[in-house]
Amino acid sequence: MTEPILEARRILKTRVDATSYGDACDRIQTWAKAGRSCYVVAANVHVVMTAYWDAHYQRILEEAALVTSDGMPLVMGLRLLGIPNQSRVYGPDLMLVWCDRAAQTGIPIYLYGGTDSMLEKMAVYLRSQFPGLAIAGTHAPPFRPLTLEEAAADIDRINRSGARVVFVGLGCPKQEQWMHRHQGQVQAVMIGVGAAFSFFSGDVAQAPRWMMRLGLEWLYRFAQEPRRLWQRYLINNPAFVLLFGAQVAKYRLLRVRGREQGSEFKV
């Protein structure tokens, strides 16, 4: 069966797909059942700006099977670029929606990243929320570059577990680099979910939903971890606003010119 074609837009240099939770889970389920080795990126401003400055990281995003609008600025970006009904597809929520689907379909998952304590608490939380969820295995790699032997052992461990979906919680850009490096080796769909491991283990509190809806999640997280996140939010965010503002202005100018010339403008 042919997969439905997704609309997408480029926000700065990064392709962002116009998907939804249901559509994303349908695609993940199809890929998982087919045994496809591929990866999903939940993109926010940090991801987009990292790709803007780093050509290699940009190529990694380009090869992703799916790039979701994880952050509200990207949701607004897609709307401003001609996809008016786009909603947020937030990595941590996508993880929960998929775990619900996995519990219903019997598709086993694997948790890779974080710490042993974090994984233990998260596994307890997920099983309590989704009875019947099959967690085929967990592993917390060391916080340093892995040796070739360690990397090979990790891949073998995942493949032997029988997992068909691997949630990767290594943070940006490390998790995307890891998924890209092991595409074709890990026989599963890999999904980068970043801070979800910290949230669902209870180590870090999520922002209130009202702050998420208003696009203020960054402010909540910055208040929690200012030393770690100051550069991301005080340098990357203003740079994004300026660069994307220029992109939107150009887009609108081209639309006006296209209407004046009587031709249909396409992104």
N, C-alpha and C positions, 0 to 999 in steps of 0.2 A: 504494500500500500504506500502510495506516494505521500510524503509529508506536506501539509499545507505550507505554502511559501509565506514567510514573514515579511512584513514591511520593516524597514529600518531607516535610521537617519545617522549621519555622522555628526557627533558633537565634538567640536574641534577635530581631532584626527581619529576618534574612536567610533566604530560602529556600535550603535545601541539598538537592540531589536525591540519591536513593538509587540511584546508578548504579555501574557497574564499568568496568574498562578495556575489556572487550569490548563492553559495551553502548554506552559513549561513542563508541568507534570506529565501531560500526555506524551510530549516529546521524550522526556527522560524515561518514561515507562517503555516506549517503543525501542529506544536505544539500549536500555538495560536488558530487555528480553532478547534482543538480537545479539547481545554480547559485544556491543560496539565500545571501543575505547575512545572516549572523547571527553571534553570538559566544558563546564559552564562557569561563566564569570558573572558575579553580581557587581556591577559597576557603579561607583559613586564618584564624586568630584576628585577624591584622592587618586582613584584608578585612572580617571581621564587625564589628570594633570601629570601623573607619573608617566603615562604613555606619551603625553605631549613633549616631555623633555627627553624621553628615552626611546630611541628608535627600535631597539631590540624588544623592549617590553610591548611596544605598539604592535610588532609582528606577532607576539604571543597572543594578544587580544584578537588579532585578525583571524587567527586559526581556531578560535573557540567555536564550538558548535552553537552556543547561545550566549548572548551578552544581555543581561537584564538591567532594567533601570532601578537600581538599588536605592539611590538617593533621590530625594524630592527635587533638587535642582535639575537632575537629568529627566525626571518626569515632566517638569515644566519645560525643559528644553525640547523634548519630543513634541509637546503640545504646540510650542511656538514654531516648530518646524513642520507643522502640518498634520500632526496626529492628535486631534483634539480630545479624544476619549482615553488617552493613555493613563493607566494607573501605575502605582508603584509595585515593583516586584522585588521586595526587600529580602536579602539573603537569609537572615534568621527566620523570617516567616515562611519563605520558600522551603526551608529545612523542615519546619513543622508540618506544612501542607504535604510535603513529600512523605514524611514519616507516617502520616495518616494514610496516604495512598499505599505505602509499602506494607503497613499492617494489614490492610484489606486484601492486597494482592499476593502477600507472602514473598515479596522481593527483599532479600537481606541487604542490610547496609553495613558500612564499616566507618569507624571514626578515627581519623588520623590527624594528630596535632595536639597542642596544649600540653598538659602535664598529666601524670598518672592520676593524681587526685582529682583534677578537673574532669578527666574522662570517666572516672568511677562515678562521680556525682551526676554528670550529664547522662550517663547510661541509665541510672536509677530514675532520673526525671523523665526521660523519653519513654521508658517502659511503663511508668505510671500514667503518662498521658495517652499512650497508644498501646493498649494491651494487645499482645500478639506480635508486636514489632520484633523482627529478627535482627539482632545486632550480632553480626557474624564475627566481629573482632574489633579491637581498639589498639592503638599504639601511639605513644608519645615519643617522638624522636628527640634526640638531644638538641640543645640550642646552640648548634655549631654546624658547619658544613659536614655532611656525611662522607665517610669513605666510600669507595666503590663497592666494597663488600657489604657495608651497612645498607647502602641504597638497594643493592640487589636482594638482600635479606628482607627488606621492607616490602618490596614488590612481590617476592615469593610468598610472604606471609599473607598479603592481601589476596593474591590469586588463589592460594590454597584455602582461604576462608570461605570461598564461594560467594562473597559479596558481589552484588551487581551495581551498587551505588556507593561511592566513597565520598564522605564529607571531609573536606580538607580545611583545617583551621590553623593556618600558619601565618595569616596576616598578609597584607599587600606590601610588596610585590612577590614575596616569597612563595605564597601558595600558588599563584598563577605560573610562576617559573617552574615550580615542582610539577604541576599538572602537565604543562607543556613538555617538560623533559621526559615524563613517563608516559605520554600518550603513545599507544601502540604496545606498551609493556604491561601496564595495569589494565586488566581485562574487565573494565567496569566504566561507568559514567562517573567522572570526578566533578565535584561541585565545591567551589571555594566559598566558604561562608564566614571567614574572618572572625569577627567578635562573637558570633553565635556560641562558640564554645565557652567563652567567658560568661555570656548571659545565662545559658541553660545549665551551667554548673553552679550558678549563684555567686560566682566570684566578682562579677561586675553587674550593677543594676542597669536595666534598660531605661531609656528616656520614656516619660509618660507619652501615651498615644497622642494627646493633644499637641505636644511639642513636635512629634513626628509629622502630624498633619500640617503643621505650620512651617515645616522645614527647619525647625530649631533643634533638631536632635544633636547637631554638631556642638551647640552651645552647652547642652547638658553634658556631653561626653568630655568637652574641653574643661568644664568645671571639675570633673572627676579626675582627669589625668592631664593637667596642664603641662607638666614637664615633657611628657611623651608626645603630646599632640599639638603643641604650640605652633610648630612649623607648618604642619598640615593645614591648620585652620587659619592662621594669621598671615600666611604667605600664599599658599595654594588657593584658598577660597577667593581672596580679592583678585588674584591673577585670573582665575576662571571667570569671574564676573566680567572683567574687562575684555578678555579674549572672546568669550561667548557672546557678549553684548555686540561686539563688532561683527561676529558671524550672523547674528540675527538681523542686524541692520542691513548687511549685504543681501541676505535672503529676502528681506522685504523689498529692498530696492529692485532686485531682479524680478520679483513677482509683479511689481508695479510696471516695470518695463515690458514684461511679458504680456500683461493685459493691454497695455497701450499699443503693442504691436499685433494684438489679436491672436497670440499664440499661447498655448498651454505651457505653463512653467512647471518643470519637474525638478525635484531636489536631486 
